[in-house]
Amino acid sequence: MQEKIDEIQNKYREWCLLLPELEADIDRWKRAVKLIRDMERFYSEDYCRFDEAIEKGAVVNLKTQGEYSIMSEDTLWDAYGDFQRLAWQRLRLAADALDPENV
């Protein structure tokens, strides 16, 4: 009996340490959603117009800090694909965690 109590007490202790990180993850996820929505809005409202202007000779600085340029269409597409993959993974994990049949 003591062994089981100690085991679950240790799991609770680990949970207590993990909880602030999980709560911070929610804030980071909300930030990620805002970032991806802003990029989606840019793509749907401005991207084609900007791309066309660049093709016609508009001078813009597309130098980055090492990441791909957002004026590369694949960059935004890949970012959104990564976001969708993570969102579905989180949704599935949450559904599995709440499903009483998965206990």
The first five atom37 places (N, CA, C, CB, O) and aatype in JSON, in Angstrom:
{
  "aatype": [12, 5, 6, 11, 9, 3, 6, 9, 5, 2, 11, 18, 1, 6, 17, 4, 10, 10, 10, 14, 6, 10, 6, 0, 3, 9, 3, 1, 17, 11, 1, 0, 19, 11, 10, 9, 1, 3, 12, 6, 1, 13, 18, 15, 6, 3, 18, 4, 1, 13, 3, 6, 0, 9, 6, 11, 7, 0, 19, 19, 2, 10, 11, 16, 5, 7, 6, 18, 15, 9, 12, 15, 6, 3, 16, 10, 17, 3, 0, 18, 7, 3, 13, 5, 1, 10, 0, 17, 5, 1, 10, 1, 10, 0, 0, 3, 0, 10, 3, 14, 6, 2, 19],
  "atom_mask": [
    [1, 1, 1, 1, 1],
    [1, 1, 1, 1, 1],
    [1, 1, 1, 1, 1],
    [1, 1, 1, 1, 1],
    [1, 1, 1, 1, 1],
    [1, 1, 1, 1, 1],
    [1, 1, 1, 1, 1],
    [1, 1, 1, 1, 1],
    [1, 1, 1, 1, 1],
    [1, 1, 1, 1, 1],
    [1, 1, 1, 1, 1],
    [1, 1, 1, 1, 1],
    [1, 1, 1, 1, 1],
    [1, 1, 1, 1, 1],
    [1, 1, 1, 1, 1],
    [1, 1, 1, 1, 1],
    [1, 1, 1, 1, 1],
    [1, 1, 1, 1, 1],
    [1, 1, 1, 1, 1],
    [1, 1, 1, 1, 1],
    [1, 1, 1, 1, 1],
    [1, 1, 1, 1, 1],
    [1, 1, 1, 1, 1],
    [1, 1, 1, 1, 1],
    [1, 1, 1, 1, 1],
    [1, 1, 1, 1, 1],
    [1, 1, 1, 1, 1],
    [1, 1, 1, 1, 1],
    [1, 1, 1, 1, 1],
    [1, 1, 1, 1, 1],
    [1, 1, 1, 1, 1],
    [1, 1, 1, 1, 1],
    [1, 1, 1, 1, 1],
    [1, 1, 1, 1, 1],
    [1, 1, 1, 1, 1],
    [1, 1, 1, 1, 1],
    [1, 1, 1, 1, 1],
    [1, 1, 1, 1, 1],
    [1, 1, 1, 1, 1],
    [1, 1, 1, 1, 1],
    [1, 1, 1, 1, 1],
    [1, 1, 1, 1, 1],
    [1, 1, 1, 1, 1],
    [1, 1, 1, 1, 1],
    [1, 1, 1, 1, 1],
    [1, 1, 1, 1, 1],
    [1, 1, 1, 1, 1],
    [1, 1, 1, 1, 1],
    [1, 1, 1, 1, 1],
    [1, 1, 1, 1, 1],
    [1, 1, 1, 1, 1],
    [1, 1, 1, 1, 1],
    [1, 1, 1, 1, 1],
    [1, 1, 1, 1, 1],
    [1, 1, 1, 1, 1],
    [1, 1, 1, 1, 1],
    [1, 1, 1, 0, 1],
    [1, 1, 1, 1, 1],
    [1, 1, 1, 1, 1],
    [1, 1, 1, 1, 1],
    [1, 1, 1, 1, 1],
    [1, 1, 1, 1, 1],
    [1, 1, 1, 1, 1],
    [1, 1, 1, 1, 1],
    [1, 1, 1, 1, 1],
    [1, 1, 1, 0, 1],
    [1, 1, 1, 1, 1],
    [1, 1, 1, 1, 1],
    [1, 1, 1, 1, 1],
    [1, 1, 1, 1, 1],
    [1, 1, 1, 1, 1],
    [1, 1, 1, 1, 1],
    [1, 1, 1, 1, 1],
    [1, 1, 1, 1, 1],
    [1, 1, 1, 1, 1],
    [1, 1, 1, 1, 1],
    [1, 1, 1, 1, 1],
    [1, 1, 1, 1, 1],
    [1, 1, 1, 1, 1],
    [1, 1, 1, 1, 1],
    [1, 1, 1, 0, 1],
    [1, 1, 1, 1, 1],
    [1, 1, 1, 1, 1],
    [1, 1, 1, 1, 1],
    [1, 1, 1, 1, 1],
    [1, 1, 1, 1, 1],
    [1, 1, 1, 1, 1],
    [1, 1, 1, 1, 1],
    [1, 1, 1, 1, 1],
    [1, 1, 1, 1, 1],
    [1, 1, 1, 1, 1],
    [1, 1, 1, 1, 1],
    [1, 1, 1, 1, 1],
    [1, 1, 1, 1, 1],
    [1, 1, 1, 1, 1],
    [1, 1, 1, 1, 1],
    [1, 1, 1, 1, 1],
    [1, 1, 1, 1, 1],
    [1, 1, 1, 1, 1],
    [1, 1, 1, 1, 1],
    [1, 1, 1, 1, 1],
    [1, 1, 1, 1, 1],
    [1, 1, 1, 1, 1]
  ],
  "atom_positions": [
    [[0.83, -1.19, 0.0], [0.0, 0.0, 0.0], [0.88, 1.26, 0.0], [-0.94, -0.01, 1.21], [0.63, 2.19, -0.76]],
    [[1.9, 1.28, 0.86], [2.77, 2.46, 0.93], [3.47, 2.72, -0.41], [3.82, 2.27, 2.04], [3.64, 3.86, -0.83]],
    [[3.86, 1.65, -1.05], [4.54, 1.78, -2.34], [3.64, 2.48, -3.36], [4.96, 0.39, -2.86], [4.1, 3.34, -4.11]],
    [[2.37, 2.1, -3.38], [1.42, 2.71, -4.32], [1.18, 4.18, -3.97], [0.08, 1.94, -4.32], [1.13, 5.03, -4.86]],
    [[1.04, 4.48, -2.69], [0.85, 5.87, -2.24], [2.07, 6.7, -2.66], [0.65, 5.93, -0.7], [1.92, 7.81, -3.18]],
    [[3.26, 6.17, -2.42], [4.49, 6.89, -2.79], [4.56, 7.11, -4.31], [5.73, 6.12, -2.31], [4.95, 8.19, -4.77]],
    [[4.19, 6.11, -5.06], [4.21, 6.2, -6.52], [3.29, 7.32, -7.0], [3.8, 4.85, -7.15], [3.68, 8.15, -7.82]],
    [[2.07, 7.33, -6.49], [1.1, 8.34, -6.93], [1.48, 9.72, -6.38], [-0.33, 7.95, -6.48], [1.26, 10.73, -7.04]],
    [[2.04, 9.77, -5.18], [2.51, 11.05, -4.63], [3.59, 11.64, -5.53], [3.06, 10.86, -3.19], [3.6, 12.84, -5.78]],
    [[4.5, 10.8, -6.0], [5.55, 11.25, -6.92], [4.96, 11.75, -8.23], [6.54, 10.12, -7.19], [5.42, 12.74, -8.8]],
    [[3.93, 11.06, -8.72], [3.27, 11.5, -9.95], [2.58, 12.85, -9.73], [2.23, 10.45, -10.41], [2.61, 13.71, -10.61]],
    [[1.98, 13.03, -8.55], [1.34, 14.3, -8.24], [2.39, 15.42, -8.15], [0.55, 14.2, -6.91], [2.16, 16.52, -8.63]],
    [[3.52, 15.13, -7.54], [4.61, 16.1, -7.44], [5.07, 16.51, -8.85], [5.8, 15.51, -6.62], [5.27, 17.7, -9.13]],
    [[5.23, 15.53, -9.71], [5.64, 15.81, -11.09], [4.57, 16.66, -11.78], [5.88, 14.5, -11.86], [4.89, 17.59, -12.52]],
    [[3.28, 16.33, -11.55], [2.18, 17.1, -12.12], [2.26, 18.56, -11.65], [0.83, 16.48, -11.71], [2.08, 19.48, -12.46]],
    [[2.51, 18.77, -10.36], [2.6, 20.12, -9.82], [3.72, 20.92, -10.5], [2.84, 20.07, -8.31], [3.57, 22.12, -10.71]],
    [[4.81, 20.27, -10.82], [5.91, 20.94, -11.51], [5.58, 21.2, -12.98], [7.18, 20.11, -11.41], [6.02, 22.2, -13.56]],
    [[4.82, 20.31, -13.58], [4.47, 20.41, -14.99], [3.35, 21.42, -15.26], [4.05, 19.04, -15.51], [3.3, 22.02, -16.33]],
    [[2.46, 21.6, -14.31], [1.28, 22.46, -14.49], [1.62, 23.88, -14.96], [0.51, 22.53, -13.21], [0.99, 24.35, -15.91]],
    [[2.57, 24.58, -14.35], [2.88, 25.93, -14.85], [3.37, 25.93, -16.3], [3.93, 26.58, -13.96], [3.08, 26.85, -17.05]],
    [[4.1, 24.9, -16.68], [4.57, 24.8, -18.06], [3.39, 24.58, -19.01], [5.59, 23.65, -18.21], [3.35, 25.16, -20.1]],
    [[2.43, 23.75, -18.61], [1.25, 23.52, -19.44], [0.43, 24.79, -19.58], [0.38, 22.39, -18.85], [-0.1, 25.09, -20.65]],
    [[0.32, 25.54, -18.48], [-0.41, 26.81, -18.54], [0.31, 27.8, -19.45], [-0.59, 27.4, -17.13], [-0.33, 28.54, -20.2]],
    [[1.63, 27.83, -19.39], [2.41, 28.7, -20.28], [2.23, 28.27, -21.73], [3.91, 28.68, -19.89], [2.23, 29.11, -22.63]],
    [[2.1, 26.97, -21.96], [1.88, 26.47, -23.31], [0.59, 27.04, -23.91], [1.83, 24.95, -23.32], [0.52, 27.3, -25.11]],
    [[-0.42, 27.22, -23.08], [-1.68, 27.8, -23.57], [-1.44, 29.21, -24.07], [-2.76, 27.8, -22.45], [-1.93, 29.59, -25.13]],
    [[-0.67, 30.0, -23.31], [-0.36, 31.36, -23.75], [0.47, 31.35, -25.03], [0.39, 32.11, -22.64], [0.25, 32.17, -25.92]],
    [[1.43, 30.42, -25.11], [2.24, 30.34, -26.33], [1.38, 29.91, -27.52], [3.41, 29.34, -26.13], [1.58, 30.39, -28.64]],
    [[0.44, 29.0, -27.28], [-0.43, 28.56, -28.37], [-1.31, 29.72, -28.85], [-1.31, 27.38, -27.9], [-1.5, 29.89, -30.05]],
    [[-1.84, 30.51, -27.92], [-2.64, 31.68, -28.31], [-1.81, 32.64, -29.15], [-3.2, 32.4, -27.06], [-2.3, 33.21, -30.12]],
    [[-0.55, 32.82, -28.78], [0.35, 33.69, -29.55], [0.57, 33.1, -30.95], [1.71, 33.87, -28.82], [0.56, 33.83, -31.94]],
    [[0.77, 31.79, -31.02], [0.97, 31.13, -32.31], [-0.26, 31.3, -33.21], [1.27, 29.63, -32.11], [-0.12, 31.53, -34.41]],
    [[-1.45, 31.19, -32.63], [-2.68, 31.37, -33.41], [-2.74, 32.79, -33.98], [-3.94, 31.09, -32.53], [-3.07, 32.97, -35.15]],
    [[-2.41, 33.78, -33.16], [-2.42, 35.16, -33.65], [-1.42, 35.34, -34.78], [-2.12, 36.15, -32.5], [-1.72, 35.97, -35.79]],
    [[-0.22, 34.79, -34.61], [0.8, 34.92, -35.66], [0.32, 34.29, -36.97], [2.11, 34.26, -35.21], [0.46, 34.9, -38.03]],
    [[-0.22, 33.09, -36.89], [-0.64, 32.41, -38.12], [-1.82, 33.12, -38.76], [-1.01, 30.94, -37.83], [-1.9, 33.19, -39.99]],
    [[-2.73, 33.66, -37.96], [-3.87, 34.41, -38.51], [-3.39, 35.67, -39.23], [-4.88, 34.79, -37.39], [-3.89, 36.02, -40.29]],
    [[-2.4, 36.36, -38.63], [-1.84, 37.55, -39.28], [-1.18, 37.19, -40.6], [-0.83, 38.25, -38.35], [-1.31, 37.92, -41.58]],
    [[-0.47, 36.07, -40.64], [0.16, 35.63, -41.88], [-0.88, 35.23, -42.92], [1.12, 34.47, -41.6], [-0.72, 35.51, -44.11]],
    [[-1.96, 34.56, -42.48], [-3.04, 34.21, -43.4], [-3.67, 35.46, -44.0], [-4.1, 33.37, -42.68], [-3.96, 35.51, -45.2]],
    [[-3.89, 36.45, -43.15], [-4.5, 37.7, -43.62], [-3.58, 38.38, -44.64], [-4.79, 38.66, -42.42], [-4.04, 38.88, -45.67]],
    [[-2.29, 38.41, -44.35], [-1.33, 38.98, -45.3], [-1.41, 38.24, -46.63], [0.1, 38.92, -44.73], [-1.45, 38.85, -47.69]],
    [[-1.44, 36.92, -46.56], [-1.45, 36.13, -47.8], [-2.73, 36.41, -48.6], [-1.34, 34.63, -47.48], [-2.67, 36.56, -49.82]],
    [[-3.87, 36.46, -47.94], [-5.13, 36.64, -48.66], [-5.36, 38.09, -49.1], [-6.29, 36.18, -47.8], [-6.05, 38.32, -50.09]],
    [[-4.8, 39.06, -48.39], [-5.09, 40.46, -48.7], [-3.97, 41.17, -49.46], [-5.36, 41.21, -47.44], [-4.24, 42.05, -50.28]],
    [[-2.71, 40.8, -49.2], [-1.6, 41.6, -49.73], [-0.61, 40.84, -50.6], [-0.87, 42.2, -48.61], [0.02, 41.43, -51.48]],
    [[-0.47, 39.56, -50.38], [0.62, 38.81, -51.0], [0.66, 38.97, -52.53], [0.5, 37.34, -50.64], [1.7, 39.32, -53.08]],
    [[-0.44, 38.71, -53.21], [-0.46, 38.77, -54.68], [-0.1, 40.16, -55.2], [-1.84, 38.36, -55.21], [0.65, 40.3, -56.16]],
    [[-0.64, 41.17, -54.56], [-0.35, 42.54, -54.97], [1.13, 42.86, -54.78], [-1.23, 43.55, -54.16], [1.76, 43.45, -55.65]],
    [[1.69, 42.46, -53.63], [3.11, 42.7, -53.36], [3.97, 41.9, -54.32], [3.46, 42.34, -51.91], [4.96, 42.42, -54.85]],
    [[3.61, 40.65, -54.56], [4.39, 39.79, -55.45], [4.42, 40.38, -56.86], [3.81, 38.36, -55.48], [5.46, 40.42, -57.51]],
    [[3.27, 40.83, -57.29], [3.17, 41.43, -58.63], [4.03, 42.69, -58.72], [1.71, 41.76, -58.97], [4.72, 42.9, -59.72]],
    [[3.99, 43.51, -57.7], [4.8, 44.74, -57.69], [6.29, 44.41, -57.71], [4.46, 45.59, -56.45], [7.06, 45.07, -58.4]],
    [[6.69, 43.39, -56.97], [8.09, 42.97, -56.97], [8.49, 42.47, -58.34], [8.34, 41.89, -55.9], [9.57, 42.78, -58.84]],
    [[7.6, 41.67, -58.96], [7.86, 41.17, -60.32], [8.04, 42.32, -61.31], [6.72, 40.26, -60.77], [8.79, 42.21, -62.28]],
    [[7.33, 43.42, -61.06], [7.4, 44.59, -61.97], [8.57, 45.51, -61.62], [6.09, 45.38, -61.92], [8.75, 46.55, -62.25]],
    [[9.35, 45.13, -60.61], [10.55, 45.9, -60.3], [10.54, 46.7, -59.02], [0.0, 0.0, 0.0], [11.49, 47.44, -58.75]],
    [[9.49, 46.57, -58.22], [9.48, 47.29, -56.94], [10.7, 46.85, -56.12], [8.15, 47.03, -56.15], [11.01, 45.66, -56.01]],
    [[11.36, 47.83, -55.56], [12.57, 47.54, -54.79], [12.18, 47.35, -53.33], [13.62, 48.68, -54.95], [11.73, 48.28, -52.66]],
    [[12.36, 46.14, -52.84], [12.11, 45.82, -51.44], [13.28, 44.97, -50.93], [10.75, 45.07, -51.25], [13.94, 44.29, -51.71]],
    [[13.51, 45.03, -49.67], [14.56, 44.23, -49.05], [13.95, 42.92, -48.55], [15.25, 45.02, -47.86], [13.15, 42.92, -47.61]],
    [[14.31, 41.83, -49.18], [13.78, 40.52, -48.78], [14.81, 39.72, -47.98], [13.36, 39.73, -50.02], [14.66, 38.52, -47.77]],
    [[15.85, 40.4, -47.53], [16.88, 39.76, -46.71], [16.27, 39.42, -45.34], [18.14, 40.67, -46.54], [15.57, 40.24, -44.75]],
    [[16.54, 38.22, -44.86], [15.98, 37.78, -43.59], [17.1, 37.54, -42.59], [15.12, 36.51, -43.77], [18.28, 37.72, -42.9]],
    [[16.73, 37.13, -41.41], [17.72, 36.8, -40.37], [18.08, 35.32, -40.41], [17.18, 37.19, -38.98], [18.53, 34.76, -39.41]],
    [[17.87, 34.7, -41.55], [18.22, 33.29, -41.71], [17.04, 32.4, -42.06], [0.0, 0.0, 0.0], [17.23, 31.29, -42.55]],
    [[15.84, 32.88, -41.82], [14.65, 32.11, -42.18], [14.29, 32.41, -43.63], [13.46, 32.44, -41.24], [14.84, 33.32, -44.24]],
    [[13.36, 31.64, -44.17], [12.9, 31.88, -45.53], [12.11, 33.19, -45.59], [12.03, 30.71, -46.03], [11.52, 33.61, -44.6]],
    [[12.11, 33.81, -46.75], [11.35, 35.04, -46.97], [9.86, 34.72, -47.06], [11.82, 35.76, -48.24], [9.47, 33.7, -47.63]],
    [[9.05, 35.59, -46.49], [7.59, 35.41, -46.57], [7.08, 35.67, -47.98], [6.87, 36.33, -45.57], [5.92, 35.38, -48.29]],
    [[7.92, 36.23, -48.81], [7.51, 36.43, -50.21], [7.76, 35.19, -51.05], [8.25, 37.62, -50.81], [7.48, 35.19, -52.25]],
    [[8.28, 34.16, -50.44], [8.31, 32.86, -51.09], [7.0, 32.18, -50.71], [9.59, 31.99, -50.66], [6.77, 31.89, -49.53]],
    [[6.15, 31.94, -51.67], [4.81, 31.43, -51.4], [4.84, 30.16, -50.54], [4.09, 31.13, -52.71], [3.97, 29.97, -49.69]],
    [[5.84, 29.32, -50.76], [5.93, 28.08, -49.98], [6.16, 28.33, -48.5], [7.05, 27.22, -50.52], [5.75, 27.52, -47.67]],
    [[6.79, 29.43, -48.16], [7.07, 29.74, -46.77], [5.78, 29.84, -45.97], [7.87, 31.04, -46.66], [5.63, 29.19, -44.93]],
    [[4.86, 30.65, -46.44], [3.59, 30.82, -45.72], [2.76, 29.55, -45.77], [2.8, 32.0, -46.31], [2.1, 29.2, -44.79]],
    [[2.77, 28.87, -46.9], [2.03, 27.61, -47.05], [2.55, 26.57, -46.05], [2.15, 27.08, -48.5], [1.76, 25.9, -45.39]],
    [[3.87, 26.46, -45.95], [4.47, 25.49, -45.03], [4.17, 25.85, -43.57], [5.99, 25.42, -45.25], [3.91, 24.97, -42.74]],
    [[4.22, 27.15, -43.25], [3.92, 27.58, -41.89], [2.48, 27.2, -41.52], [4.13, 29.1, -41.74], [2.23, 26.7, -40.42]],
    [[1.56, 27.45, -42.44], [0.16, 27.11, -42.17], [-0.01, 25.58, -42.06], [-0.75, 27.67, -43.28], [-0.77, 25.1, -41.22]],
    [[0.7, 24.83, -42.9], [0.64, 23.37, -42.81], [1.16, 22.87, -41.48], [0.0, 0.0, 0.0], [0.58, 21.96, -40.88]],
    [[2.26, 23.46, -41.0], [2.8, 23.08, -39.68], [1.79, 23.4, -38.58], [4.14, 23.82, -39.41], [1.57, 22.61, -37.67]],
    [[1.18, 24.59, -38.7], [0.18, 24.99, -37.71], [-1.0, 24.01, -37.69], [-0.33, 26.4, -38.01], [-1.43, 23.59, -36.62]],
    [[-1.51, 23.65, -38.87], [-2.63, 22.72, -38.94], [-2.26, 21.36, -38.34], [-3.09, 22.54, -40.39], [-3.05, 20.77, -37.6]],
    [[-1.07, 20.88, -38.67], [-0.62, 19.59, -38.13], [-0.58, 19.63, -36.6], [0.78, 19.23, -38.69], [-1.05, 18.7, -35.94]],
    [[-0.03, 20.7, -36.05], [0.04, 20.83, -34.59], [-1.34, 21.0, -33.97], [0.93, 22.01, -34.21], [-1.63, 20.44, -32.91]],
    [[-2.21, 21.77, -34.62], [-3.56, 21.98, -34.09], [-4.32, 20.66, -34.04], [-4.33, 23.02, -34.95], [-4.97, 20.36, -33.04]],
    [[-4.25, 19.88, -35.11], [-4.93, 18.58, -35.11], [-4.33, 17.65, -34.06], [-4.83, 17.93, -36.51], [-5.06, 16.92, -33.39]],
    [[-3.03, 17.68, -33.92], [-2.39, 16.83, -32.9], [-2.86, 17.21, -31.5], [-0.84, 16.94, -32.98], [-3.18, 16.34, -30.69]],
    [[-2.92, 18.51, -31.22], [-3.4, 18.97, -29.91], [-4.86, 18.59, -29.7], [-3.22, 20.49, -29.78], [-5.25, 18.17, -28.61]],
    [[-5.66, 18.75, -30.74], [-7.08, 18.41, -30.63], [-7.25, 16.92, -30.34], [-7.82, 18.79, -31.92], [-8.04, 16.53, -29.48]],
    [[-6.51, 16.08, -31.05], [-6.61, 14.64, -30.82], [-6.14, 14.26, -29.42], [-5.78, 13.88, -31.87], [-6.75, 13.43, -28.75]],
    [[-5.05, 14.88, -28.97], [-4.55, 14.6, -27.63], [-5.57, 15.02, -26.57], [-3.21, 15.32, -27.39], [-5.78, 14.3, -25.59]],
    [[-6.19, 16.18, -26.77], [-7.19, 16.66, -25.81], [-8.41, 15.72, -25.81], [-7.63, 18.11, -26.16], [-8.92, 15.38, -24.74]],
    [[-8.86, 15.31, -26.98], [-10.01, 14.41, -27.06], [-9.69, 13.08, -26.39], [-10.42, 14.18, -28.53], [-10.51, 12.53, -25.66]],
    [[-8.5, 12.55, -26.64], [-8.08, 11.28, -26.01], [-8.01, 11.43, -24.5], [-6.71, 10.83, -26.57], [-8.41, 10.53, -23.76]],
    [[-7.49, 12.58, -24.04], [-7.36, 12.8, -22.6], [-8.72, 12.89, -21.9], [-6.56, 14.08, -22.34], [-8.85, 12.5, -20.74]],
    [[-9.72, 13.39, -22.61], [-11.06, 13.56, -22.01], [-11.95, 12.34, -22.19], [-11.74, 14.76, -22.61], [-12.97, 12.22, -21.51]],
    [[-11.59, 11.45, -23.07], [-12.42, 10.27, -23.37], [-12.31, 9.27, -22.23], [-12.0, 9.6, -24.71], [-11.23, 8.74, -21.98]],
    [[-13.43, 9.0, -21.52], [-13.37, 8.07, -20.39], [-13.03, 6.63, -20.81], [-14.69, 8.08, -19.67], [-12.66, 5.82, -19.97]],
    [[-13.16, 6.33, -22.07], [-12.81, 4.98, -22.54], [-11.29, 4.8, -22.69], [-13.5, 4.7, -23.87], [-10.82, 3.68, -22.89]],
    [[-10.54, 5.88, -22.6], [-9.08, 5.81, -22.73], [-8.38, 5.77, -21.39], [-8.57, 6.99, -23.52], [-7.17, 5.99, -21.32]],
    [[-9.1, 5.51, -20.35], [-8.5, 5.5, -19.0], [-7.68, 4.24, -18.81], [-9.59, 5.6, -17.9], [-7.09, 4.04, -17.74]]
  ]
}
